[in-house]
Amino acid sequence: MFTSRALIATVLSVILLMSHVPSSDAASRKKPDVLPGIEVLEKKGFPGLKGKNVGLVTNPSGVDRNLRSTIDILFNAPEVNLVALFGPEHGVRGDVQAGGKVSDNVDEATGLPVYSLYGATRKPAREMLEGIDIMVYDIQDVGARSYTFISTLGLVMEACAEAGIEVMVLDRPNPLGGNKIEGSYVEDGFFSFVSQYRIPYVYGLTVGELALMLNGEGLNRGQLGDREQPAVCKLTVIPMEGWRRSMTYGDTGLPWVLPSPNIPWSSSPMNYCAAGICGELYGFLNIGIGYTLPFQVFAEEWIDAVRLKEYLDSMRLPGVSFRTIWFKPTSGRSAGRRLQGVQYFFTDYDAARITEVQFRVMEAIAALYPDKKPFEVADGIGLFDKVCGSSKIREMFSATYRFSSIEAFWRKDEDAFRKLSSRYHLYR
């Protein structure tokens, strides 16, 4: 039986323990309120849009904290005349799978024309812009160079500059935070829709800051990178309120609306950067596409999960941990087949080099399975080079299949870009 003194001590111990393990409700209450650009614009009474014909580039991720669509907010705003919608990859309503054709149509909810910017037309044609005074852009970005929404942004800015149309970017958080910068610049000959700008793979800017940098540095090269004098548009950025560079998306208190089908959670952009480049090597490894863990695993039928985990653990990657996993994808190339491999976790995100996880896995696979070296068994090498922004990554890596062969090259531009991009920071 407890004495009263022992009982008091026990109660105090429980209270102290609970104070160090906040409930999810308590944790969420401590999250700061971040206002995305659309809410700041609305709060200020839609400056810059009143009395104008407005075009809007958006998708389902364009919402406020209460999940109201930017389409609906602008369509119902007094003295704002929303006249046309423009859909990037996956479409205005997000109903098109990756790589699928986005077609011109009419939006059922508003009756507005919807123009496709993914397919035969990626840069708005002059006739699409007729009657528009200002083009608004509001899409949640993922912070990776190969994610095509920022390429769409640049082409919209270019087309509007040529047509004398203003551009307004409604800013949103970079889900990777504003301090993470990784990867080398795109080299001449490798500019494409998945590597449109001379920036690192992870660039540490919000979409508004990136737009300012495209204008300020003349980085908007166009889809094929063949413009000698990049067009500069009249640009306004509506900044967020409450966002800081140290924040990842989970720190913002904002709801996450998937910007594309395989980015379902606010942590998915981190996973996209850690596995998406490897995923361009079709037939090499399953990275969770077609299963419930997109970009979170590396697996195949011929892998020994325990051996792979042991090898990766021996690398002692900062901020990254692995566990074994067995699963059957429900769709895609590996549908119905029992795969095994590893799932990875960021245990210290600040310390982790997120893009390098996939290269370390490729190194481990080459060491454990010499007959399965990625560039010898996979298709999609051309797209791999485009996403990397250079063929040198593949060429140097395949000479030894060790990350050390590309480490200096992959990291060489980061410090210079950090200095350059800081000129365009809107947030601390």
C-alpha positions in Angstrom: 0.0 0.0 0.0 1.3 3.5 -0.9 2.0 5.9 1.9 0.6 9.4 1.4 4.1 10.7 0.7 4.7 8.0 -1.9 1.4 8.7 -3.5 2.1 12.4 -3.8 5.5 11.6 -5.3 4.0 9.3 -7.8 1.4 11.8 -8.9 4.1 14.5 -9.2 6.1 12.1 -11.4 3.1 11.4 -13.7 2.4 15.2 -14.0 6.1 15.9 -14.9 6.1 13.0 -17.4 2.9 14.3 -19.0 4.3 17.8 -19.2 7.0 16.5 -21.5 4.7 14.6 -23.8 2.1 17.1 -25.0 -1.1 15.7 -26.5 -1.7 16.2 -30.2 -4.3 18.8 -29.4 -1.9 20.7 -27.2 0.8 20.5 -29.9 -1.5 21.8 -32.6 -2.6 24.7 -30.4 1.1 25.8 -30.2 1.5 25.9 -33.9 1.6 29.4 -35.3 -1.1 30.7 -37.6 0.4 31.2 -41.1 -1.8 33.1 -43.5 -1.2 32.1 -47.1 -1.1 34.9 -49.8 -4.8 34.4 -50.8 -5.9 35.2 -47.2 -3.6 38.2 -46.9 -5.0 39.4 -50.3 -8.6 39.0 -49.1 -7.9 40.6 -45.7 -6.6 43.7 -47.5 -9.6 43.9 -49.8 -8.1 42.5 -53.0 -5.7 45.3 -53.9 -4.4 45.2 -57.5 -7.4 43.1 -58.7 -10.4 45.4 -58.2 -11.9 46.5 -61.5 -9.7 44.2 -63.5 -10.2 41.1 -65.6 -8.3 38.3 -63.8 -6.9 35.0 -65.0 -6.0 32.4 -62.4 -3.4 29.6 -62.6 -4.3 27.2 -59.8 -5.1 23.6 -58.8 -6.8 22.0 -55.7 -3.9 23.1 -53.4 -5.0 26.7 -53.9 -7.1 27.0 -50.7 -7.2 29.1 -47.6 -6.9 27.8 -44.0 -10.6 26.9 -44.1 -10.2 24.9 -47.4 -12.0 27.5 -49.5 -10.8 27.4 -53.0 -9.0 30.4 -54.4 -11.2 30.0 -57.5 -14.3 30.5 -55.3 -12.8 33.4 -53.3 -11.8 35.4 -56.4 -15.0 34.4 -58.3 -17.1 35.8 -55.5 -14.9 38.8 -54.6 -16.6 42.2 -55.1 -15.3 44.2 -58.0 -13.0 41.3 -59.1 -13.8 39.9 -62.5 -12.4 36.4 -62.7 -12.6 35.5 -66.4 -10.4 32.4 -67.0 -8.7 29.5 -65.3 -5.4 27.9 -66.3 -4.5 24.3 -65.4 -1.0 23.0 -64.9 0.0 19.3 -64.7 -2.8 17.3 -63.1 -5.4 20.0 -64.0 -7.3 22.7 -62.2 -9.3 20.2 -60.2 -6.4 17.7 -59.9 -8.2 14.9 -61.7 -5.3 14.0 -64.1 -2.6 11.5 -63.3 1.1 12.3 -63.6 2.0 12.8 -67.3 -1.6 12.7 -68.4 -3.0 15.1 -70.9 -4.8 18.1 -69.5 -7.4 19.4 -71.9 -9.1 22.7 -72.4 -12.7 22.6 -71.0 -15.2 24.5 -68.9 -15.2 24.6 -65.1 -18.5 23.2 -64.0 -18.7 25.2 -60.7 -18.1 28.6 -62.2 -18.7 28.2 -65.9 -15.4 29.7 -66.7 -13.1 28.5 -69.5 -10.2 26.4 -68.4 -7.1 26.4 -70.5 -4.5 23.6 -70.3 -0.9 24.4 -69.6 0.2 20.8 -69.7 0.2 19.0 -73.0 0.6 20.5 -76.4 0.5 24.0 -74.9 2.7 24.7 -71.8 3.2 28.4 -72.4 -0.1 30.4 -72.6 -0.9 31.3 -76.2 -1.8 34.9 -77.0 -5.4 34.0 -77.7 -5.7 32.5 -74.2 -4.6 35.8 -72.7 -7.0 38.0 -74.6 -9.0 40.3 -72.3 -6.9 39.5 -69.2 -5.5 42.4 -67.3 -3.7 40.5 -64.6 -2.7 36.8 -64.1 -2.8 35.4 -60.6 -0.8 32.3 -59.7 -1.7 30.3 -56.6 -0.4 26.7 -56.3 1.3 24.9 -53.4 4.8 24.1 -54.5 7.0 21.2 -53.2 10.4 22.9 -53.3 12.1 20.7 -55.9 13.3 21.9 -59.3 11.9 19.0 -61.2 8.3 19.6 -60.0 6.7 21.1 -63.1 4.5 23.8 -61.4 7.4 26.2 -61.1 8.2 25.6 -64.8 4.6 26.6 -65.5 5.0 29.7 -63.4 8.0 30.8 -65.4 6.3 30.2 -68.8 3.2 32.2 -67.6 5.5 35.0 -66.5 7.2 35.0 -69.9 3.9 34.9 -71.8 2.5 37.7 -69.7 5.6 39.8 -70.1 5.3 39.5 -73.9 1.6 40.5 -73.8 2.1 43.3 -71.3 0.0 41.6 -68.7 0.7 41.9 -64.9 1.4 38.8 -62.8 0.5 38.4 -59.2 1.9 35.5 -57.1 0.0 34.5 -54.0 2.7 33.1 -51.8 2.7 29.8 -50.0 5.1 27.9 -47.7 8.0 25.9 -49.1 7.2 22.6 -47.4 10.9 21.8 -47.2 11.5 25.0 -45.3 13.5 28.0 -46.4 17.0 26.8 -45.3 17.4 23.5 -47.2 19.5 23.9 -50.4 20.8 20.8 -52.2 22.1 19.8 -55.6 24.0 21.3 -58.5 22.9 23.8 -61.2 21.3 22.7 -64.5 24.0 22.7 -67.2 23.6 23.9 -70.8 21.9 21.3 -72.9 19.8 20.0 -70.1 17.3 22.7 -69.6 13.8 21.2 -69.9 10.3 21.3 -68.3 11.7 19.3 -65.4 14.8 21.5 -65.1 13.9 24.9 -66.4 16.1 27.1 -64.3 19.8 27.4 -63.3 19.0 26.6 -59.6 19.9 23.7 -57.3 17.5 20.7 -57.1 16.3 21.8 -53.7 16.3 25.6 -53.8 15.0 26.8 -50.4 12.7 29.6 -51.7 8.9 30.1 -51.6 7.3 30.3 -54.9 6.9 34.1 -54.5 10.6 34.4 -53.8 11.5 32.2 -56.7 9.3 34.4 -59.0 11.2 37.5 -57.8 14.5 35.8 -58.5 13.4 34.7 -62.0 12.6 38.3 -62.8 15.6 39.8 -61.1 18.3 37.4 -62.4 16.9 36.7 -65.8 16.7 33.0 -65.1 13.4 32.5 -67.0 14.9 30.8 -70.0 11.6 29.4 -71.4 10.8 25.8 -72.0 13.8 25.0 -74.3 16.2 27.4 -72.8 16.8 29.2 -76.1 16.0 32.8 -75.1 19.0 35.2 -75.1 17.1 37.9 -73.3 14.6 36.5 -70.8 11.3 38.4 -70.6 10.7 40.3 -67.4 7.1 40.8 -66.3 5.4 43.3 -64.1 5.3 41.3 -60.9 3.6 41.6 -57.6 4.0 39.0 -54.8 1.5 38.9 -51.9 3.6 37.6 -49.0 2.3 35.2 -46.3 1.9 36.3 -42.7 3.6 34.4 -40.0 5.9 32.1 -42.0 9.6 31.7 -41.1 12.4 30.0 -43.0 12.9 27.5 -40.3 9.4 26.1 -40.8 8.5 22.9 -42.7 4.9 22.6 -43.7 4.0 20.7 -40.5 4.9 23.8 -38.5 2.5 26.1 -40.3 -0.9 24.9 -38.9 -2.2 24.9 -42.5 -4.2 22.0 -43.9 -2.3 20.0 -46.6 -4.2 19.6 -49.9 -2.2 17.3 -52.1 -0.9 19.3 -55.1 -0.6 16.0 -57.2 -1.7 12.4 -56.7 1.5 11.0 -55.3 2.2 13.9 -52.8 -0.6 13.0 -50.3 0.9 14.3 -47.1 2.8 17.4 -46.0 6.0 15.3 -45.5 5.7 13.9 -49.1 7.8 16.7 -50.6 10.7 15.5 -48.5 10.2 12.0 -49.8 9.9 13.2 -53.4 13.3 14.8 -53.1 14.8 11.7 -51.5 13.5 9.1 -54.0 12.1 10.8 -57.1 15.3 11.1 -59.1 16.0 7.4 -58.6 12.4 6.8 -59.6 13.0 8.1 -63.1 15.0 4.9 -63.7 12.1 2.8 -64.8 12.5 -0.9 -64.1 15.2 -0.4 -61.4 13.4 -0.1 -58.0 9.9 0.4 -56.8 9.8 3.6 -54.7 6.3 3.2 -53.4 4.4 4.5 -56.4 1.4 2.1 -56.8 1.3 1.5 -53.1 0.4 3.5 -50.0 3.9 4.9 -49.5 4.8 7.0 -52.5 8.5 7.9 -52.6 9.1 6.4 -49.1 10.5 2.9 -50.0 13.1 1.2 -52.1 12.1 -2.3 -52.9 12.1 -5.2 -55.5 11.4 -8.9 -55.6 15.1 -9.8 -55.7 16.2 -7.7 -52.7 17.0 -9.2 -49.4 15.5 -6.6 -47.1 17.6 -7.5 -44.0 20.9 -7.3 -46.0 20.0 -4.0 -47.6 19.1 -2.4 -44.2 22.3 -3.6 -42.7 24.3 -2.1 -45.5 22.6 1.2 -45.4 22.8 1.3 -41.6 26.6 0.8 -41.9 26.7 4.1 -43.9 25.6 6.0 -40.9 23.7 8.6 -42.9 23.1 11.8 -40.8 19.4 12.2 -39.8 18.2 9.1 -41.7 17.0 5.7 -40.4 15.8 2.6 -42.2 13.5 -0.3 -41.5 12.8 -3.5 -43.4 9.5 -3.7 -45.3 7.5 -6.3 -47.4 4.5 -5.3 -49.4 2.5 -5.9 -52.6 1.8 -2.8 -54.8 -1.8 -2.6 -56.1 -1.0 -0.9 -59.4 1.8 -0.2 -61.8 4.7 -2.3 -63.0 4.9 -4.3 -59.7 1.2 -4.8 -59.1 0.4 -8.0 -57.2 4.1 -8.9 -56.7 5.6 -9.3 -53.3 8.4 -6.8 -52.9 10.9 -6.3 -50.1 13.4 -3.6 -49.2 13.6 -0.6 -46.9 11.4 2.3 -45.8 13.4 5.3 -44.6 12.7 8.0 -42.1 14.1 11.5 -41.4 15.0 11.3 -37.7 16.8 14.7 -37.8 15.6 16.6 -40.8 18.0 19.5 -40.4 21.0 17.2 -40.4 19.8 15.0 -43.3 20.9 15.4 -46.9 17.6 14.5 -48.3 18.4 14.3 -52.0 21.4 12.0 -51.3 19.4 9.2 -49.8 18.6 7.8 -53.2 22.2 7.9 -54.4 23.3 6.0 -51.2 20.6 3.4 -51.9 21.9 3.0 -55.5 25.4 2.6 -54.1 24.2 -0.1 -51.7 22.3 -2.0 -54.5 25.3 -1.9 -56.8 27.5 -3.4 -54.0 25.1 -6.1 -52.9 23.7 -7.0 -56.4 26.4 -6.3 -59.0 24.1 -7.6 -61.8 21.5 -5.0 -60.8 23.4 -1.8 -61.3 20.9 1.0 -62.0 22.3 2.3 -65.3 22.7 -1.2 -66.7 19.3 -2.5 -66.0 16.9 0.5 -66.2 15.2 2.6 -68.8 14.6 6.3 -68.5 18.3 7.3 -68.4 17.5 10.4 -70.5 14.9 11.6 -68.1 17.3 10.9 -65.2 19.8 13.2 -66.7 17.2 15.9 -67.3 16.0 15.8 -63.7 19.6 15.9 -62.5 20.3 18.8 -64.8 23.4 17.1 -66.2 24.7 13.8 -67.6 27.8 14.1 -65.4 26.0 12.7 -62.4 25.3 9.5 -64.2 28.6 9.3 -65.9 30.7 9.9 -62.7 28.5 7.7 -60.6 28.4 4.7 -63.0 32.2 4.7 -63.1 32.5 3.5 -59.5 28.9 3.3 -58.2 30.0 5.2 -55.1 28.4 8.4 -53.9 31.8 9.8 -53.2 32.3 10.0 -57.0 29.6 12.7 -57.3 29.5 14.2 -53.9 31.6 17.3 -54.7 29.8 17.9 -58.0 26.4 17.5 -56.5 27.2 20.0 -53.7 29.4 22.5 -55.7 26.8 25.2 -56.3 25.0 25.3 -53.0 27.0 28.0 -51.2 26.9 30.3 -54.2 23.2 29.9 -54.6 22.5 30.4 -50.9 24.3 33.8 -51.2 22.5 34.8 -54.5 19.0 33.7 -53.5 19.2 35.5 -50.1 18.7 38.8 -52.0 15.1 37.7 -52.7 14.1 36.6 -49.3 10.8 37.9 -48.1 11.0 36.1 -44.7 13.5 35.5 -42.0 
